[in-house]
Amino acid sequence: MAQALLHEPRILVVDEPTVGLDVEARHELWQLIDSLRAAEVAILITTHQVEEIENLLTDIMFINDGKILLDSTMEALGERYVE
């Protein structure tokens, strides 16, 4: 991650960033990602851990077998599926 951030990218792509991390390291990584987002870095995250990211995301897309199944904002998704 440090190497990816070295040149202050405007777009960051991370694949399963918390796999293999302990709880403390996972929390620190999400704090870093949140601070990057606040600095207007566009971040594309692939993950199976929806509960980790639901408070950090603005947009969400579910893709299966190369097809987009859902493209929404977290707010709209919550309004549609959460009572």
MMTF fields as JSON, N, C-alpha, C and O atoms, coordinates in Angstrom:
{
  "mmtfVersion": "1.0.0",
  "mmtfProducer": "UNKNOWN",
  "numBonds": 331,
  "numAtoms": 332,
  "numGroups": 83,
  "numChains": 1,
  "numModels": 1,
  "chainsPerModel": [1],
  "groupsPerChain": [83],
  "chainIdList": ["A"],
  "bondAtomList": [4, 2, 8, 6, 12, 10, 16, 14, 20, 18, 24, 22, 28, 26, 32, 30, 36, 34, 40, 38, 44, 42, 48, 46, 52, 50, 56, 54, 60, 58, 64, 62, 68, 66, 72, 70, 76, 74, 80, 78, 84, 82, 88, 86, 92, 90, 96, 94, 100, 98, 104, 102, 108, 106, 112, 110, 116, 114, 120, 118, 124, 122, 128, 126, 132, 130, 136, 134, 140, 138, 144, 142, 148, 146, 152, 150, 156, 154, 160, 158, 164, 162, 168, 166, 172, 170, 176, 174, 180, 178, 184, 182, 188, 186, 192, 190, 196, 194, 200, 198, 204, 202, 208, 206, 212, 210, 216, 214, 220, 218, 224, 222, 228, 226, 232, 230, 236, 234, 240, 238, 244, 242, 248, 246, 252, 250, 256, 254, 260, 258, 264, 262, 268, 266, 272, 270, 276, 274, 280, 278, 284, 282, 288, 286, 292, 290, 296, 294, 300, 298, 304, 302, 308, 306, 312, 310, 316, 314, 320, 318, 324, 322, 328, 326],
  "bondOrderList": [1, 1, 1, 1, 1, 1, 1, 1, 1, 1, 1, 1, 1, 1, 1, 1, 1, 1, 1, 1, 1, 1, 1, 1, 1, 1, 1, 1, 1, 1, 1, 1, 1, 1, 1, 1, 1, 1, 1, 1, 1, 1, 1, 1, 1, 1, 1, 1, 1, 1, 1, 1, 1, 1, 1, 1, 1, 1, 1, 1, 1, 1, 1, 1, 1, 1, 1, 1, 1, 1, 1, 1, 1, 1, 1, 1, 1, 1, 1, 1, 1, 1],
  "groupList": [{"groupName": "MET", "atomNameList": ["N", "CA", "C", "O"], "elementList": ["N", "C", "C", "O"], "formalChargeList": [0, 0, 0, 0], "bondAtomList": [1, 0, 2, 1, 3, 2], "bondOrderList": [1, 1, 2], "singleLetterCode": "M", "chemCompType": "L-PEPTIDE LINKING"}, {"groupName": "ALA", "atomNameList": ["N", "CA", "C", "O"], "elementList": ["N", "C", "C", "O"], "formalChargeList": [0, 0, 0, 0], "bondAtomList": [1, 0, 2, 1, 3, 2], "bondOrderList": [1, 1, 2], "singleLetterCode": "A", "chemCompType": "L-PEPTIDE LINKING"}, {"groupName": "GLN", "atomNameList": ["N", "CA", "C", "O"], "elementList": ["N", "C", "C", "O"], "formalChargeList": [0, 0, 0, 0], "bondAtomList": [1, 0, 2, 1, 3, 2], "bondOrderList": [1, 1, 2], "singleLetterCode": "Q", "chemCompType": "L-PEPTIDE LINKING"}, {"groupName": "LEU", "atomNameList": ["N", "CA", "C", "O"], "elementList": ["N", "C", "C", "O"], "formalChargeList": [0, 0, 0, 0], "bondAtomList": [1, 0, 2, 1, 3, 2], "bondOrderList": [1, 1, 2], "singleLetterCode": "L", "chemCompType": "L-PEPTIDE LINKING"}, {"groupName": "HIS", "atomNameList": ["N", "CA", "C", "O"], "elementList": ["N", "C", "C", "O"], "formalChargeList": [0, 0, 0, 0], "bondAtomList": [1, 0, 2, 1, 3, 2], "bondOrderList": [1, 1, 2], "singleLetterCode": "H", "chemCompType": "L-PEPTIDE LINKING"}, {"groupName": "GLU", "atomNameList": ["N", "CA", "C", "O"], "elementList": ["N", "C", "C", "O"], "formalChargeList": [0, 0, 0, 0], "bondAtomList": [1, 0, 2, 1, 3, 2], "bondOrderList": [1, 1, 2], "singleLetterCode": "E", "chemCompType": "L-PEPTIDE LINKING"}, {"groupName": "PRO", "atomNameList": ["N", "CA", "C", "O"], "elementList": ["N", "C", "C", "O"], "formalChargeList": [0, 0, 0, 0], "bondAtomList": [1, 0, 2, 1, 3, 2], "bondOrderList": [1, 1, 2], "singleLetterCode": "P", "chemCompType": "L-PEPTIDE LINKING"}, {"groupName": "ARG", "atomNameList": ["N", "CA", "C", "O"], "elementList": ["N", "C", "C", "O"], "formalChargeList": [0, 0, 0, 0], "bondAtomList": [1, 0, 2, 1, 3, 2], "bondOrderList": [1, 1, 2], "singleLetterCode": "R", "chemCompType": "L-PEPTIDE LINKING"}, {"groupName": "ILE", "atomNameList": ["N", "CA", "C", "O"], "elementList": ["N", "C", "C", "O"], "formalChargeList": [0, 0, 0, 0], "bondAtomList": [1, 0, 2, 1, 3, 2], "bondOrderList": [1, 1, 2], "singleLetterCode": "I", "chemCompType": "L-PEPTIDE LINKING"}, {"groupName": "VAL", "atomNameList": ["N", "CA", "C", "O"], "elementList": ["N", "C", "C", "O"], "formalChargeList": [0, 0, 0, 0], "bondAtomList": [1, 0, 2, 1, 3, 2], "bondOrderList": [1, 1, 2], "singleLetterCode": "V", "chemCompType": "L-PEPTIDE LINKING"}, {"groupName": "ASP", "atomNameList": ["N", "CA", "C", "O"], "elementList": ["N", "C", "C", "O"], "formalChargeList": [0, 0, 0, 0], "bondAtomList": [1, 0, 2, 1, 3, 2], "bondOrderList": [1, 1, 2], "singleLetterCode": "D", "chemCompType": "L-PEPTIDE LINKING"}, {"groupName": "THR", "atomNameList": ["N", "CA", "C", "O"], "elementList": ["N", "C", "C", "O"], "formalChargeList": [0, 0, 0, 0], "bondAtomList": [1, 0, 2, 1, 3, 2], "bondOrderList": [1, 1, 2], "singleLetterCode": "T", "chemCompType": "L-PEPTIDE LINKING"}, {"groupName": "GLY", "atomNameList": ["N", "CA", "C", "O"], "elementList": ["N", "C", "C", "O"], "formalChargeList": [0, 0, 0, 0], "bondAtomList": [1, 0, 2, 1, 3, 2], "bondOrderList": [1, 1, 2], "singleLetterCode": "G", "chemCompType": "PEPTIDE LINKING"}, {"groupName": "TRP", "atomNameList": ["N", "CA", "C", "O"], "elementList": ["N", "C", "C", "O"], "formalChargeList": [0, 0, 0, 0], "bondAtomList": [1, 0, 2, 1, 3, 2], "bondOrderList": [1, 1, 2], "singleLetterCode": "W", "chemCompType": "L-PEPTIDE LINKING"}, {"groupName": "SER", "atomNameList": ["N", "CA", "C", "O"], "elementList": ["N", "C", "C", "O"], "formalChargeList": [0, 0, 0, 0], "bondAtomList": [1, 0, 2, 1, 3, 2], "bondOrderList": [1, 1, 2], "singleLetterCode": "S", "chemCompType": "L-PEPTIDE LINKING"}, {"groupName": "ASN", "atomNameList": ["N", "CA", "C", "O"], "elementList": ["N", "C", "C", "O"], "formalChargeList": [0, 0, 0, 0], "bondAtomList": [1, 0, 2, 1, 3, 2], "bondOrderList": [1, 1, 2], "singleLetterCode": "N", "chemCompType": "L-PEPTIDE LINKING"}, {"groupName": "PHE", "atomNameList": ["N", "CA", "C", "O"], "elementList": ["N", "C", "C", "O"], "formalChargeList": [0, 0, 0, 0], "bondAtomList": [1, 0, 2, 1, 3, 2], "bondOrderList": [1, 1, 2], "singleLetterCode": "F", "chemCompType": "L-PEPTIDE LINKING"}, {"groupName": "LYS", "atomNameList": ["N", "CA", "C", "O"], "elementList": ["N", "C", "C", "O"], "formalChargeList": [0, 0, 0, 0], "bondAtomList": [1, 0, 2, 1, 3, 2], "bondOrderList": [1, 1, 2], "singleLetterCode": "K", "chemCompType": "L-PEPTIDE LINKING"}, {"groupName": "TYR", "atomNameList": ["N", "CA", "C", "O"], "elementList": ["N", "C", "C", "O"], "formalChargeList": [0, 0, 0, 0], "bondAtomList": [1, 0, 2, 1, 3, 2], "bondOrderList": [1, 1, 2], "singleLetterCode": "Y", "chemCompType": "L-PEPTIDE LINKING"}],
  "groupTypeList": [0, 1, 2, 1, 3, 3, 4, 5, 6, 7, 8, 3, 9, 9, 10, 5, 6, 11, 9, 12, 3, 10, 9, 5, 1, 7, 4, 5, 3, 13, 2, 3, 8, 10, 14, 3, 7, 1, 1, 5, 9, 1, 8, 3, 8, 11, 11, 4, 2, 9, 5, 5, 8, 5, 15, 3, 3, 11, 10, 8, 0, 16, 8, 15, 10, 12, 17, 8, 3, 3, 10, 14, 11, 0, 5, 1, 3, 12, 5, 7, 18, 9, 5],
  "groupIdList": [1, 2, 3, 4, 5, 6, 7, 8, 9, 10, 11, 12, 13, 14, 15, 16, 17, 18, 19, 20, 21, 22, 23, 24, 25, 26, 27, 28, 29, 30, 31, 32, 33, 34, 35, 36, 37, 38, 39, 40, 41, 42, 43, 44, 45, 46, 47, 48, 49, 50, 51, 52, 53, 54, 55, 56, 57, 58, 59, 60, 61, 62, 63, 64, 65, 66, 67, 68, 69, 70, 71, 72, 73, 74, 75, 76, 77, 78, 79, 80, 81, 82, 83],
  "secStructList": [7, 2, 2, 2, 2, 6, 6, 7, 7, 1, 3, 3, 3, 3, 3, 1, 6, 6, 6, 6, 7, 7, 2, 2, 2, 2, 2, 2, 2, 2, 2, 2, 2, 2, 2, 2, 2, 2, 6, 6, 7, 3, 3, 3, 3, 3, 7, 1, 7, 2, 2, 2, 2, 6, 6, 6, 7, 1, 3, 3, 3, 3, 3, 3, 6, 6, 3, 3, 3, 3, 3, 3, 3, 2, 2, 2, 2, 2, 2, 2, 2, 7, 7],
  "xCoordList": [0.823, 0.0, 0.872, 0.574, 1.939, 2.843, 3.406, 3.487, 3.793, 4.352, 3.3, 3.621, 2.061, 0.987, 0.704, 0.3, 0.919, 0.606, 1.774, 1.61, 2.946, 4.164, 4.05, 4.565, 3.387, 3.306, 1.977, 1.598, 1.267, 0.017, -0.959, -1.289, -1.411, -2.303, -3.669, -4.106, -4.327, -5.694, -6.706, -7.856, -6.261, -7.109, -6.332, -5.165, -6.983, -6.358, -7.238, -8.437, -6.659, -7.385, -6.807, -5.614, -7.668, -7.214, -8.117, -9.341, -7.505, -8.215, -8.113, -7.026, -9.253, -9.316, -8.24, -7.387, -8.271, -7.178, -7.001, -5.918, -8.029, -7.903, -7.645, -7.545, -7.536, -7.285, -5.959, -4.923, -6.008, -4.81, -4.387, -3.38, -5.147, -4.795, -5.502, -6.618, -4.832, -5.505, -6.464, -6.485, -7.247, -8.292, -7.73, -8.297, -6.637, -6.048, -5.52, -5.758, -4.812, -4.286, -5.423, -5.337, -6.485, -7.652, -8.26, -8.595, -8.406, -8.966, -8.086, -8.6, -6.78, -5.858, -5.927, -5.866, -6.054, -6.157, -7.427, -7.389, -8.548, -9.795, -9.73, -10.332, -9.005, -8.809, -8.004, -8.311, -6.975, -6.174, -7.028, -6.968, -7.815, -8.67, -9.678, -9.948, -10.236, -11.178, -10.499, -11.096, -9.266, -8.559, -8.226, -8.246, -7.922, -7.681, -8.95, -8.918, -10.049, -11.338, -11.649, -12.124, -11.383, -11.605, -10.716, -11.071, -9.55, -8.629, -8.976, -8.187, -10.166, -10.708, -9.93, -9.866, -9.337, -8.742, -9.872, -10.595, -10.03, -11.031, -10.49, -9.35, -11.301, -10.838, -11.794, -12.998, -11.242, -11.996, -11.562, -10.391, -12.506, -12.207, -13.0, -14.21, -12.332, -13.033, -12.952, -11.883, -14.093, -14.112, -15.339, -16.342, -15.235, -16.375, -16.905, -17.926, -16.232, -16.545, -17.407, -16.92, -18.668, -19.552, -19.693, -19.759, -19.739, -19.916, -18.759, -18.938, -17.589, -16.443, -16.564, -16.072, -17.197, -17.152, -18.43, -18.454, -19.49, -20.765, -20.758, -21.565, -19.877, -19.808, -18.798, -18.747, -18.003, -16.984, -17.358, -16.826, -18.26, -18.571, -19.601, -20.455, -19.507, -20.566, -21.324, -22.535, -20.625, -21.244, -20.871, -19.802, -21.759, -21.505, -21.951, -22.952, -21.189, -21.525, -21.288, -20.219, -22.287, -22.131, -21.919, -22.713, -20.832, -20.487, -20.366, -19.741, -20.96, -20.859, -20.61, -21.357, -19.563, -19.223, -19.108, -19.524, -18.532, -18.295, -19.511, -19.425, -20.65, -21.873, -22.236, -22.17, -22.617, -23.04, -24.461, -25.401, -24.591, -25.901, -26.595, -27.823, -25.808, -26.351, -25.344, -24.156, -25.811, -24.979, -25.81, -26.805, -25.403, -26.227, -25.373, -24.165, -26.0, -25.343, -25.687, -26.679, -24.871, -25.17, -26.483, -27.259, -26.735, -27.968, -29.196, -30.143, -29.191, -30.318, -30.483, -31.604, -29.376, -29.433, -30.076, -30.902, -29.688, -30.276, -31.766, -32.546, -32.154, -33.572, -34.392, -35.548, -33.782, -34.526, -34.636, -35.674, -33.561, -33.528, -33.585, -33.776, -33.428, -33.442, -34.728, -35.106, -35.382, -36.641, -36.382, -37.321],
  "yCoordList": [-1.176, 0.0, 1.245, 2.219, 1.215, 2.378, 2.685, 3.848, 1.657, 1.853, 2.447, 3.298, 2.006, 2.523, 3.999, 4.741, 4.417, 5.79, 6.749, 7.959, 6.22, 7.012, 8.231, 9.301, 8.077, 9.165, 9.916, 10.594, 9.788, 10.493, 10.348, 11.331, 9.13, 8.896, 9.551, 9.761, 9.867, 10.403, 9.268, 9.447, 8.085, 6.898, 5.757, 5.534, 5.038, 3.909, 2.685, 2.734, 1.589, 0.339, -0.685, -0.986, -1.216, -2.207, -3.431, -3.314, -4.591, -5.856, -6.57, -6.954, -6.743, -7.432, -6.903, -7.67, -5.61, -5.003, -5.519, -5.373, -6.114, -6.518, -8.008, -8.474, -8.751, -10.188, -10.421, -9.877, -11.226, -11.588, -10.592, -10.8, -9.506, -8.509, -8.812, -9.331, -8.478, -8.612, -7.433, -6.513, -7.468, -6.465, -5.05, -4.136, -4.858, -3.523, -3.001, -1.846, -3.845, -3.437, -3.139, -2.201, -3.934, -3.713, -2.35, -1.602, -2.019, -0.724, 0.428, 1.426, 0.295, 1.337, 1.513, 2.634, 0.407, 0.486, 1.222, 2.046, 0.944, 1.623, 3.1, 3.927, 3.445, 4.86, 5.548, 6.674, 4.866, 5.405, 5.595, 6.644, 4.595, 4.679, 5.812, 6.538, 5.969, 7.055, 8.419, 9.348, 8.542, 9.828, 10.104, 11.257, 9.065, 9.249, 9.706, 10.589, 9.1, 9.483, 10.942, 11.683, 11.35, 12.743, 13.696, 14.857, 13.202, 14.003, 13.905, 14.301, 13.373, 13.267, 12.33, 12.543, 11.29, 10.223, 9.259, 8.812, 8.937, 7.951, 6.57, 6.245, 5.766, 4.465, 3.387, 3.446, 2.406, 1.246, 0.072, -0.307, -0.501, -1.596, -2.823, -2.74, -3.951, -5.212, -5.935, -6.03, -6.446, -7.128, -8.009, -7.823, -8.966, -9.79, -9.34, -9.848, -8.404, -7.956, -6.696, -5.607, -6.838, -5.678, -4.932, -3.703, -5.66, -4.991, -4.051, -3.109, -4.281, -3.41, -2.084, -1.062, -2.091, -0.932, -0.123, 0.942, -0.603, 0.072, 1.517, 2.321, 1.864, 3.24, 4.096, 5.309, 3.49, 4.233, 4.521, 5.448, 3.737, 3.852, 4.919, 5.239, 5.459, 6.329, 5.614, 5.785, 4.825, 4.08, 2.613, 2.274, 1.748, 0.318, -0.353, 0.029, -1.353, -2.1, -3.583, -3.972, -4.391, -5.83, -6.386, -6.137, -7.145, -7.729, -9.227, -9.696, -9.98, -11.431, -11.919, -11.602, -12.683, -13.266, -12.184, -12.376, -11.038, -9.955, -9.108, -8.206, -9.377, -8.617, -7.79, -8.273, -6.547, -5.671, -6.057, -5.966, -6.49, -6.87, -5.707, -5.629, -4.805, -3.664, -2.536, -2.748, -1.346, -0.14, 0.92, 1.398, 1.29, 2.148, 2.957, 2.744, 3.871, 4.53, 3.724, 2.995, 3.854, 3.152, 3.669, 2.894, 4.967, 5.547, 4.947, 4.546, 4.883, 4.326, 2.839, 2.34, 2.146, 0.721, 0.508, -0.388, 1.34, 1.243, 1.539, 0.856, 2.553, 2.909, 1.796, 1.573, 1.113, 0.074, -1.234, -1.895, -1.616, -2.951, -2.984, -4.057, -1.857, -1.858, -1.209, -0.127, -1.882, -1.335, -0.424, 0.128],
  "zCoordList": [0.0, 0.0, 0.0, -0.692, 0.769, 0.821, -0.556, -0.951, -1.283, -2.617, -3.559, -4.389, -3.433, -4.286, -4.002, -4.897, -2.758, -2.368, -2.512, -2.353, -2.81, -2.872, -3.786, -3.46, -4.911, -5.896, -5.841, -6.796, -4.705, -4.476, -5.651, -6.314, -5.898, -7.039, -6.838, -5.707, -7.934, -7.879, -7.879, -7.479, -8.336, -8.356, -7.716, -8.036, -6.811, -6.145, -6.338, -6.061, -6.808, -7.001, -6.028, -6.064, -5.156, -4.18, -4.235, -4.293, -4.217, -4.303, -2.962, -2.532, -2.31, -1.018, -0.058, 0.388, 0.262, 1.021, 2.45, 3.017, 3.044, 4.443, 4.637, 5.772, 3.559, 3.689, 4.421, 4.039, 5.461, 6.199, 7.265, 7.941, 7.424, 8.43, 9.745, 9.761, 10.849, 12.143, 12.32, 11.502, 13.381, 13.599, 13.66, 13.062, 14.365, 14.503, 13.161, 12.806, 12.424, 11.118, 10.146, 9.354, 10.208, 9.349, 9.659, 8.741, 10.93, 11.336, 10.842, 10.339, 10.982, 10.522, 9.007, 8.504, 8.287, 6.829, 6.422, 5.508, 7.078, 6.735, 7.091, 6.406, 8.158, 8.48, 7.378, 6.988, 6.879, 5.787, 4.537, 3.896, 4.194, 3.017, 3.175, 2.219, 4.371, 4.612, 4.457, 3.913, 4.928, 4.786, 3.317, 2.888, 2.549, 1.113, 0.407, -0.45, 0.777, 0.198, 0.52, -0.341, 1.747, 2.151, 1.364, 1.159, 0.919, 0.106, -1.378, -2.235, -1.674, -3.028, -3.937, -5.147, -3.352, -4.147, -4.49, -3.599, -5.764, -6.178, -5.826, -6.156, -5.163, -4.7, -5.186, -4.937, -5.88, -6.329, -5.462, -5.465, -4.722, -3.801, -4.212, -4.423, -4.325, -4.487, -3.156, -2.553, -2.7, -1.412, -1.284, -1.974, -0.39, -0.008, 1.352, 1.814, 1.991, 3.346, 3.326, 3.626, 2.978, 2.847, 4.167, 4.179, 5.275, 6.568, 6.896, 7.668, 6.333, 6.569, 5.833, 6.312, 4.701, 3.823, 3.76, 3.144, 4.382, 4.215, 4.712, 4.247, 5.632, 6.117, 5.358, 5.56, 4.496, 3.76, 2.315, 1.705, 1.772, 0.349, 0.046, 0.874, -1.144, -1.649, -2.758, -2.896, -3.535, -4.632, -4.509, -4.002, -4.974, -4.891, -6.19, -6.797, -6.591, -7.79, -7.499, -7.028, -7.783, -7.668, -9.063, -9.97, -9.229, -10.522, -10.344, -9.393, -11.254, -11.229, -12.64, -13.566, -12.789, -14.099, -15.175, -16.318, -14.781, -15.725, -16.048, -16.881, -15.405, -15.666, -14.44, -13.31, -14.675, -13.591, -13.181, -13.971, -11.923, -11.405, -10.707, -10.694, -10.13, -9.415, -9.448, -9.207, -9.744, -9.721, -9.014, -9.559, -7.795, -6.977, -6.011, -5.907, -5.318, -4.194, -2.946, -2.927, -1.91, -0.664, -0.08, 0.48, -0.205, 0.323, -0.36, 0.316, -1.689, -2.426, -2.126, -2.025, -1.986, -1.674, -0.304, -0.13, 0.664, 1.998, 1.99, 2.653, 1.244, 1.164, 0.528, 0.886, -0.407, -1.13, -0.356, -0.398, 0.36, 0.961, 2.48, 3.052, 3.15, 4.615, 5.1, 4.652, 6.013, 6.539, 7.708, 8.281]
}
